[in-house]
Amino acid sequence: MTGLSRALVAEALGTALLLATVVGSGIMGTQLAQGNDAIALLANAGATAAILYVLIVLFGPVSGAHFNPAVTLAMRLRGALGTREALAYIAVQIIAAVVGVALAHGMFDQALLQPGTHARAGTGQWLSEGVATFGLLLTILLGLAHRPAAVPALVGAYIFAAYWFTGSTSFANPAVTIARSLTQTFAGIRPADVPWFVIAQLIGALAALGVSRPYLTAR
């Protein structure tokens, strides 16, 4: 298996497991919380943060553990990946994210793919996604530059916090957003709301690249 093939398999496994955790913990949290959305969100945020730590530790040395087209775009613009590799990463991330959603549904005996019905629209939601993605990319870029061993914990901690301080509950990932448009569960989003989320996420990622540059080159 070539280096790129190993990296793509790692990205596929990691992204699928991430989405299975996001959607599966949303389903479980909703079932157990008995209508208490705060408890459901706490369960969802905690499970997501924990699996991110695990997946980044496991797959970081193989693929960089992007699991996110916004991260891959940032790495391409920084020259860490070639265009061919970046496009392959993004394609695999999106496909694997959909597989992860279907896997979560299957574990709870639900229809594997369900067009989302959860409305997530408006300037507050879009601003939230821009801020969430900006913060995530800033955490990754500065973490890699100054505390690389801490990146798994930093990313998990940031996402846990961003679930709570953003109005959108911090998707911060175009592949996650696309895949979550295929679930009607707690974690879902309407397909019609996906394009604006993705645009906001990409703007946030580019802003983080610009803001982080002086701190990356000053060393």
Backbone bond lengths (Angstrom), bond angles and torsions (degrees), N, CA, C in turn:
res aa  C-N    CA-C-N  psi(-1)  N-CA   C-N-CA  omega(-1)  CA-C   N-CA-C  phi
1 M - - - 1.468 - - 1.533 109.20 -
2 T 1.327 117.23 130.05 1.462 121.37 -179.83 1.528 110.60 -72.14
3 G 1.334 113.63 166.55 1.458 118.13 178.37 1.512 112.34 -59.77
4 L 1.337 117.23 -40.87 1.462 120.09 179.40 1.520 110.54 -66.95
5 S 1.318 116.89 -41.41 1.465 119.66 179.61 1.530 110.86 -61.04
6 R 1.331 116.63 -43.61 1.460 120.39 177.96 1.518 110.82 -61.44
7 A 1.325 116.08 -40.83 1.463 120.05 179.77 1.525 111.16 -65.34
8 L 1.321 117.07 -40.89 1.466 120.21 -178.50 1.527 111.10 -68.14
9 V 1.318 116.62 -38.57 1.466 119.15 176.05 1.528 110.25 -63.13
10 A 1.329 116.41 -41.19 1.461 120.44 178.00 1.526 111.05 -62.75
11 E 1.331 116.57 -43.06 1.461 119.89 177.83 1.529 111.63 -63.69
12 A 1.334 115.99 -39.27 1.464 119.92 179.57 1.525 110.98 -65.56
13 L 1.329 116.92 -49.24 1.456 120.44 -179.70 1.527 111.21 -61.71
14 G 1.315 115.73 -46.72 1.452 119.64 -178.05 1.509 113.05 -63.67
15 T 1.335 117.22 -44.51 1.458 120.18 -178.50 1.521 111.23 -67.81
16 A 1.336 117.32 -41.16 1.461 120.28 178.72 1.528 111.03 -62.99
17 L 1.334 116.90 -43.67 1.465 119.65 179.35 1.524 111.74 -67.73
18 L 1.326 116.82 -35.55 1.458 120.16 176.38 1.520 110.92 -60.52
19 L 1.337 117.11 -47.93 1.472 119.97 -178.53 1.514 111.96 -69.72
20 A 1.335 117.00 -36.54 1.461 119.12 176.04 1.523 110.37 -60.41
21 T 1.331 116.65 -36.46 1.459 120.95 178.88 1.520 111.79 -72.04
22 V 1.325 116.78 -45.40 1.467 120.42 -179.38 1.527 110.74 -59.58
23 V 1.316 116.68 -50.65 1.463 120.33 -176.75 1.529 111.11 -75.41
24 G 1.325 116.70 -43.57 1.455 119.55 -179.51 1.519 112.84 -62.10
25 S 1.329 117.47 -43.74 1.466 119.74 178.72 1.523 111.19 -68.60
26 G 1.343 116.66 -29.47 1.461 119.06 174.45 1.517 111.62 -65.36
27 I 1.336 116.39 -41.67 1.462 120.59 178.28 1.530 110.09 -65.35
28 M 1.325 116.42 -49.91 1.462 120.43 -179.07 1.524 111.54 -62.40
29 G 1.328 116.48 -43.53 1.456 119.77 179.35 1.506 112.20 -60.94
30 T 1.328 117.15 -41.82 1.458 121.11 179.46 1.531 110.68 -65.22
31 Q 1.321 116.45 -41.69 1.471 119.98 -179.71 1.519 111.62 -63.56
32 L 1.321 117.27 -41.24 1.460 120.69 -174.79 1.521 113.39 -85.35
33 A 1.347 117.23 -24.20 1.464 120.21 -175.05 1.527 113.14 -77.51
34 Q 1.332 117.47 -14.49 1.464 122.09 177.25 1.529 112.73 52.61
35 G 1.337 114.63 48.27 1.459 119.84 175.82 1.503 115.70 91.59
36 N 1.322 118.65 -4.19 1.460 121.83 178.73 1.531 108.64 -89.01
37 D 1.340 116.46 99.86 1.459 120.64 -175.28 1.523 112.65 -65.18
38 A 1.327 117.14 -30.29 1.469 119.81 179.88 1.523 110.54 -64.82
39 I 1.329 116.79 -41.83 1.463 120.23 178.65 1.521 110.41 -66.93
40 A 1.338 116.47 -40.93 1.466 120.05 178.37 1.518 110.96 -61.95
41 L 1.335 117.07 -42.29 1.463 120.48 179.62 1.525 111.11 -67.42
42 L 1.320 116.95 -37.70 1.462 120.46 178.27 1.530 110.34 -62.23
43 A 1.322 116.39 -43.94 1.464 120.14 178.09 1.524 111.08 -63.69
44 N 1.320 116.26 -43.54 1.456 122.03 -179.79 1.530 111.09 -62.75
45 A 1.332 116.54 -45.75 1.464 121.17 -179.28 1.524 111.23 -66.36
46 G 1.315 117.21 -43.34 1.458 120.25 -178.93 1.515 112.61 -64.47
47 A 1.336 116.71 -43.64 1.464 119.96 179.33 1.522 111.19 -65.15
48 T 1.333 117.26 -40.24 1.459 120.96 179.93 1.530 111.14 -65.05
49 A 1.325 116.73 -45.78 1.468 120.33 178.97 1.521 110.85 -60.94
50 A 1.326 116.71 -42.63 1.459 120.25 -178.18 1.525 111.61 -65.48
51 I 1.332 117.54 -45.11 1.466 118.95 -178.09 1.523 110.67 -68.83
52 L 1.317 118.14 -32.46 1.465 119.51 176.43 1.524 110.76 -61.72
53 Y 1.324 116.66 -43.14 1.468 119.64 177.82 1.529 110.28 -58.21
54 V 1.331 116.23 -48.66 1.459 120.71 -178.10 1.525 111.20 -61.92
55 L 1.324 117.11 -48.40 1.462 121.01 -175.11 1.523 112.32 -66.68
56 I 1.322 117.32 -37.55 1.467 119.65 179.65 1.528 110.70 -68.79
57 V 1.328 116.59 -39.86 1.467 119.34 176.53 1.528 110.54 -62.50
58 L 1.333 117.06 -43.14 1.458 120.76 -175.52 1.525 112.93 -72.56
59 F 1.323 116.36 -45.24 1.462 120.18 -170.24 1.523 114.26 -105.47
60 G 1.317 117.94 -9.20 1.455 119.77 177.83 1.516 114.09 -54.13
61 P 1.346 118.37 -44.86 1.471 119.40 179.92 1.529 113.85 -68.05
62 V 1.332 117.59 -16.76 1.468 121.00 -176.82 1.527 111.87 -93.86
63 S 1.340 116.68 -49.91 1.468 120.15 -173.66 1.521 113.43 -123.16
64 G 1.328 117.22 -6.56 1.455 120.02 -170.25 1.505 111.88 91.67
65 A 1.338 117.25 -8.80 1.472 122.73 177.54 1.525 111.82 53.28
66 H 1.342 116.15 54.39 1.457 119.52 178.36 1.527 110.97 -72.07
67 F 1.343 116.66 -58.32 1.472 124.18 -177.31 1.523 112.49 53.65
68 N 1.323 117.59 22.99 1.459 120.97 -168.29 1.527 109.40 -162.13
69 P 1.343 119.04 116.98 1.470 120.23 179.32 1.528 114.06 -58.33
70 A 1.331 117.41 -29.70 1.467 119.02 178.58 1.524 110.82 -66.85
71 V 1.327 116.54 -38.44 1.467 120.35 176.56 1.524 109.87 -67.38
72 T 1.322 116.53 -43.56 1.466 120.19 179.41 1.525 111.02 -61.84
73 L 1.331 117.42 -42.13 1.464 120.62 176.98 1.525 110.76 -59.54
74 A 1.324 116.64 -44.32 1.462 119.85 179.77 1.530 110.96 -61.83
75 M 1.324 116.33 -41.74 1.465 119.44 179.70 1.524 111.66 -68.00
76 R 1.323 116.73 -34.43 1.472 119.70 175.76 1.529 110.03 -65.38
77 L 1.313 117.55 -44.69 1.462 120.57 -178.80 1.528 111.77 -67.27
78 R 1.330 116.97 -25.54 1.461 120.88 176.62 1.521 112.12 -85.31
79 G 1.352 116.96 -4.92 1.456 120.31 178.06 1.511 114.76 86.62
80 A 1.335 117.72 8.90 1.461 120.48 -179.53 1.523 112.27 -79.03
81 L 1.343 117.17 -18.47 1.463 123.18 178.60 1.518 108.89 -133.77
82 G 1.334 116.38 150.21 1.450 120.74 170.96 1.518 110.43 -81.67
83 T 1.330 116.71 167.70 1.463 120.70 -178.90 1.517 111.62 -61.90
84 R 1.335 116.89 -44.03 1.473 120.33 179.95 1.521 111.05 -60.25
85 E 1.321 116.99 -45.96 1.453 120.69 -179.99 1.533 111.18 -64.34
86 A 1.314 116.08 -41.69 1.467 119.67 -178.75 1.525 111.52 -63.82
87 L 1.328 116.93 -43.47 1.463 119.90 178.89 1.519 111.22 -64.15
88 A 1.327 116.83 -38.64 1.466 120.38 177.71 1.524 110.44 -65.21
89 Y 1.322 117.72 -43.20 1.462 121.39 176.77 1.530 110.21 -56.15
90 I 1.335 116.30 -49.60 1.468 120.53 -174.60 1.525 111.10 -64.09
91 A 1.330 116.90 -42.52 1.463 120.14 179.26 1.528 110.44 -61.35
92 V 1.322 116.12 -45.50 1.466 120.60 -179.46 1.530 110.73 -64.77
93 Q 1.317 117.11 -41.01 1.469 120.76 -179.89 1.527 111.22 -60.01
94 I 1.327 117.15 -44.70 1.459 120.12 -177.86 1.524 111.07 -66.97
95 I 1.327 116.85 -46.35 1.465 120.55 179.61 1.525 110.46 -61.96
96 A 1.319 116.82 -46.67 1.460 120.73 -178.07 1.524 111.48 -65.64
97 A 1.326 117.22 -34.49 1.468 119.69 177.66 1.528 111.15 -61.85
98 V 1.327 116.79 -42.38 1.474 121.02 177.19 1.525 110.29 -63.69
99 V 1.330 116.41 -41.87 1.472 120.46 177.41 1.531 110.16 -60.71
100 G 1.328 117.09 -40.38 1.464 120.73 179.50 1.519 112.83 -63.24
101 V 1.332 116.64 -39.62 1.463 120.45 176.67 1.531 110.52 -64.06
102 A 1.332 116.42 -44.82 1.467 120.27 178.52 1.528 110.81 -61.79
103 L 1.331 116.64 -38.92 1.462 121.07 178.79 1.529 110.55 -62.35
104 A 1.321 117.21 -44.43 1.467 120.69 178.27 1.521 110.76 -60.48
105 H 1.325 116.38 -46.10 1.463 119.67 178.58 1.521 111.02 -59.58
106 G 1.337 116.78 -43.56 1.455 120.44 -179.08 1.516 112.22 -61.17
107 M 1.347 116.97 -37.68 1.459 120.07 -179.28 1.526 112.58 -67.01
108 F 1.340 115.90 -21.54 1.469 119.84 179.55 1.534 111.67 -111.38
109 D 1.338 115.81 19.93 1.474 121.58 175.67 1.520 112.96 56.21
110 Q 1.327 115.80 41.69 1.457 121.61 176.69 1.525 109.82 -110.61
111 A 1.335 116.17 163.58 1.465 120.66 173.68 1.527 108.71 -55.56
112 L 1.328 116.27 134.98 1.465 119.63 -170.45 1.518 112.89 -62.21
113 L 1.315 118.20 -40.71 1.472 121.97 178.85 1.521 108.82 -128.50
114 Q 1.333 115.78 129.77 1.462 121.89 -175.13 1.527 108.48 -135.71
115 P 1.312 120.60 115.19 1.464 120.61 178.45 1.528 110.79 -54.89
116 G 1.330 116.32 127.11 1.456 120.94 -174.42 1.512 113.16 -63.19
117 T 1.334 115.66 150.01 1.464 122.00 179.46 1.523 112.65 -125.03
118 H 1.331 117.44 -3.59 1.465 121.63 -176.28 1.527 109.62 -79.75
119 A 1.330 116.84 111.32 1.469 121.25 -179.05 1.524 110.53 -70.69
120 R 1.321 115.80 126.97 1.466 121.62 176.78 1.525 106.56 -139.22
121 A 1.319 116.35 84.44 1.462 121.02 -175.38 1.522 109.65 -139.44
122 G 1.333 115.43 163.01 1.458 121.42 177.26 1.516 112.12 111.87
123 T 1.311 115.57 163.24 1.460 120.64 -173.70 1.529 112.35 -62.57
124 G 1.335 117.48 -34.47 1.454 119.60 178.75 1.515 112.05 -63.81
125 Q 1.334 116.07 -41.54 1.464 120.58 178.17 1.525 111.26 -65.77
126 W 1.323 116.53 -43.78 1.470 119.98 -178.38 1.524 110.89 -67.59
127 L 1.337 115.95 -42.19 1.466 119.17 176.76 1.530 110.21 -61.59
128 S 1.328 116.54 -40.87 1.458 120.80 178.57 1.516 111.23 -58.58
129 E 1.337 117.00 -43.30 1.465 119.49 -178.80 1.525 111.80 -68.93
130 G 1.335 116.19 -36.51 1.465 118.47 175.30 1.511 111.54 -63.18
131 V 1.334 116.88 -45.18 1.462 121.38 179.92 1.524 110.84 -66.27
132 A 1.335 116.53 -43.94 1.467 120.24 -178.92 1.523 111.25 -60.07
133 T 1.332 116.83 -44.80 1.464 120.22 -178.07 1.521 110.89 -72.31
134 F 1.320 116.54 -38.41 1.468 120.49 175.17 1.527 110.22 -55.99
135 G 1.324 116.63 -49.37 1.454 120.70 -178.30 1.519 112.48 -65.35
136 L 1.327 116.53 -39.28 1.456 119.82 178.95 1.523 111.24 -63.66
137 L 1.326 116.65 -46.85 1.478 119.68 -179.48 1.517 111.09 -66.88
138 L 1.325 117.19 -37.95 1.462 119.74 177.44 1.530 110.05 -62.71
139 T 1.325 116.31 -41.92 1.464 121.01 177.71 1.522 111.16 -60.24
140 I 1.331 116.91 -44.93 1.464 121.01 -178.47 1.525 110.97 -68.12
141 L 1.323 116.68 -49.46 1.465 120.00 -174.98 1.528 112.21 -64.45
142 L 1.321 117.09 -47.13 1.462 119.35 -179.54 1.522 110.83 -73.94
143 G 1.327 116.25 -33.34 1.455 119.10 176.59 1.517 111.84 -62.76
144 L 1.336 116.71 -45.39 1.464 120.40 178.64 1.528 111.46 -62.47
145 A 1.328 116.02 -34.28 1.464 119.55 -177.68 1.526 112.41 -76.07
146 H 1.327 117.20 -36.69 1.464 119.47 -169.80 1.530 114.77 -114.90
147 R 1.342 117.26 -30.74 1.467 120.25 -178.92 1.528 109.62 -142.19
148 P 1.324 118.75 65.11 1.466 120.29 -173.81 1.522 114.38 -58.38
149 A 1.311 118.10 -35.28 1.465 120.13 -179.54 1.525 112.21 -67.58
150 A 1.331 116.27 -21.10 1.466 120.43 -177.49 1.525 112.83 -91.34
151 V 1.329 118.06 -4.44 1.462 120.53 -174.25 1.527 113.45 -56.14
152 P 1.333 120.70 -44.32 1.473 118.42 178.80 1.528 112.85 -56.45
153 A 1.319 116.80 -45.30 1.464 120.44 179.48 1.522 111.21 -68.90
154 L 1.331 116.65 -38.97 1.463 120.11 179.76 1.522 111.62 -62.60
155 V 1.324 116.63 -45.54 1.466 120.02 -179.10 1.526 110.59 -66.18
156 G 1.339 116.99 -45.69 1.460 119.29 178.13 1.515 112.02 -59.23
157 A 1.332 116.92 -43.80 1.462 120.94 -179.52 1.529 111.30 -66.04
158 Y 1.337 116.30 -41.51 1.465 118.92 -179.99 1.528 111.05 -63.29
159 I 1.333 117.42 -46.24 1.453 119.97 -178.28 1.524 110.87 -65.14
160 F 1.327 117.89 -38.71 1.460 120.10 176.23 1.531 110.03 -58.01
161 A 1.329 116.28 -47.24 1.464 119.97 179.77 1.522 111.45 -64.94
162 A 1.346 116.77 -42.51 1.464 120.63 -175.29 1.522 112.71 -68.29
163 Y 1.327 117.96 -26.60 1.470 120.19 171.98 1.521 110.33 -55.13
164 W 1.331 116.11 -32.59 1.464 121.01 -172.63 1.520 113.75 -98.35
165 F 1.323 118.87 -29.96 1.467 117.46 -175.03 1.522 113.57 -97.04
166 T 1.342 118.14 -4.46 1.465 120.06 176.85 1.525 109.98 -108.05
167 G 1.335 115.48 145.33 1.452 120.30 -179.60 1.512 113.95 -68.44
168 S 1.332 116.61 -18.78 1.468 121.53 -177.93 1.524 112.80 -94.96
169 T 1.313 118.11 -3.38 1.471 126.00 -171.42 1.523 112.21 62.50
170 S 1.313 117.43 26.93 1.464 123.77 166.37 1.522 114.84 56.27
171 F 1.334 116.41 73.95 1.458 120.28 167.93 1.531 108.77 -68.68
172 A 1.337 116.69 -54.67 1.471 123.99 171.68 1.520 114.07 54.69
173 N 1.343 117.11 30.02 1.460 120.19 -172.58 1.524 108.69 -165.48
174 P 1.336 119.20 113.79 1.470 120.39 -179.29 1.527 114.41 -59.22
175 A 1.329 118.43 -38.52 1.470 120.28 179.20 1.526 110.59 -66.10
176 V 1.314 116.81 -42.09 1.460 121.55 176.27 1.532 110.06 -60.79
177 T 1.316 116.45 -43.08 1.463 120.59 -178.51 1.521 111.10 -62.73
178 I 1.325 116.73 -47.21 1.467 120.58 178.98 1.528 110.27 -60.07
179 A 1.317 117.08 -46.85 1.461 120.81 -177.03 1.528 111.73 -66.46
180 R 1.322 117.24 -37.41 1.461 120.22 -178.43 1.517 112.24 -73.77
181 S 1.341 117.38 -7.89 1.474 119.82 171.86 1.520 111.07 -78.51
182 L 1.336 116.47 0.07 1.464 121.77 -179.75 1.523 111.62 -112.18
183 T 1.332 115.99 22.88 1.463 120.67 174.75 1.521 109.77 -136.19
184 Q 1.321 116.37 141.26 1.457 122.37 176.63 1.525 111.12 -100.15
185 T 1.312 116.69 14.25 1.461 121.80 -177.48 1.527 110.47 -85.61
186 F 1.323 114.84 -174.76 1.462 123.96 178.73 1.526 112.72 -48.96
187 A 1.338 117.57 -32.51 1.464 122.48 -174.24 1.517 113.74 -89.43
188 G 1.328 118.77 0.20 1.458 121.26 -168.48 1.519 115.91 -77.24
189 I 1.335 114.25 171.46 1.458 123.68 175.60 1.526 107.33 -149.95
190 R 1.330 116.98 144.39 1.462 119.70 176.70 1.525 110.64 -66.39
191 P 1.330 117.94 139.31 1.472 119.74 177.04 1.527 112.80 -53.36
192 A 1.327 117.50 -35.74 1.470 120.60 -177.98 1.525 112.28 -65.07
193 D 1.312 117.73 -22.09 1.466 121.23 -178.28 1.531 113.03 -89.76
194 V 1.323 116.45 -8.77 1.470 120.77 -175.14 1.529 113.22 -63.81
195 P 1.363 120.06 -47.61 1.473 118.63 -175.05 1.524 113.84 -56.59
196 W 1.336 117.91 -41.51 1.456 119.77 -178.57 1.521 111.49 -70.08
197 F 1.322 116.95 -34.85 1.458 119.70 175.13 1.529 110.12 -61.73
198 V 1.325 116.33 -46.19 1.461 120.40 -177.20 1.532 110.43 -65.05
199 I 1.312 117.35 -42.25 1.463 120.30 177.60 1.523 110.64 -59.40
200 A 1.336 116.70 -46.45 1.467 120.40 179.41 1.523 111.07 -62.03
201 Q 1.322 116.92 -39.74 1.468 121.01 179.01 1.526 111.73 -63.61
202 L 1.313 116.80 -42.83 1.456 119.71 -179.79 1.529 111.26 -67.52
203 I 1.322 117.10 -37.72 1.469 120.36 176.19 1.525 109.66 -62.98
204 G 1.334 116.47 -43.65 1.466 120.07 178.45 1.514 112.25 -61.44
205 A 1.337 116.38 -40.76 1.466 120.46 179.54 1.526 111.03 -64.34
206 L 1.324 117.04 -43.92 1.465 120.52 180.00 1.524 110.87 -66.05
207 A 1.329 116.29 -37.68 1.465 119.62 177.79 1.525 110.43 -63.77
208 A 1.318 117.42 -40.49 1.460 120.78 178.61 1.528 111.29 -63.69
209 L 1.330 116.78 -38.66 1.464 120.09 176.45 1.523 110.65 -58.80
210 G 1.319 115.70 -45.91 1.456 119.66 -178.89 1.520 112.82 -66.13
211 V 1.323 116.80 -44.83 1.464 120.96 -177.92 1.525 111.31 -67.51
212 S 1.319 117.15 -36.35 1.471 120.34 -176.10 1.529 112.97 -77.66
213 R 1.318 118.07 -19.47 1.468 120.50 -171.49 1.532 113.44 -55.51
214 P 1.325 120.02 -47.58 1.480 118.44 -179.58 1.533 112.97 -61.05
215 Y 1.333 116.68 -31.55 1.463 119.70 -178.75 1.531 111.90 -78.93
216 L 1.338 115.21 -22.10 1.463 118.85 179.08 1.530 111.80 -84.92
217 T 1.314 116.71 -29.31 1.472 120.33 -176.63 1.517 112.53 -94.79
218 A 1.339 117.74 -10.30 1.458 119.82 -175.36 1.517 112.79 -80.70
219 R 1.336 117.05 -9.68 1.461 119.76 -176.17 1.527 111.68 -76.53
